[in-house]
Amino acid sequence: MKKSLVGIGIFLVLSLFLVACGDSDEVENPPENATNEGQQETENNTNSTGDTEGNDGNTNNTEITEDSTTNSGYGFTNFELDADYDSIDDALDVDYENEKNDELEASYQDKAQDIDLKGDAAMEELDRIFSTFTFDENTSDDEVLNTVIEAFNLPVDAQEIELEIQFNSGTEKEYRR
């Protein structure tokens, strides 16, 4: 009886260990564009005293702020894209999360192209795509969707596209087609 209980206990511990070490979306070696910028300096001209002068000649102190969100080189901290096409539900599933004081996570799955990447491999591929984006929270919804559709080579007949982005400013936007 004791041997079976010990065996079950060992089996449970090993199972938990394998689950914890399984496929992780955590990125260990992020590309330069994806790294966090903890401080943001205002875009003023700084003179030799460390003060700034605006166009009106008034002197202000240089402002360095710690933002409540992370500033990624892509212009956004979260990016979630789901698309259904070719009669496949969730044919494309992209998740990128880079929030302050949190692990950088990335996953990229495209069932139609047989792509299933997580962690560093996903981030490497997503960096190539994200680096081409020039939109921000003020860009029209159609322009953002068209840019993303083109970047991920989505077919024009995709049945449903859902995109959620949290920009560096903290603004969250949803896009649907």
Helices and strands as residue ranges (DSSP letters): H 2-20, G 32-34, E 37-41, E 45-46, E 51-53, E 59-61, E 64-71, E 76-85, E 88-97, E 105-110, G 111-113, E 115-118, H 119-130, H 141-151, E 160-167, E 172-176
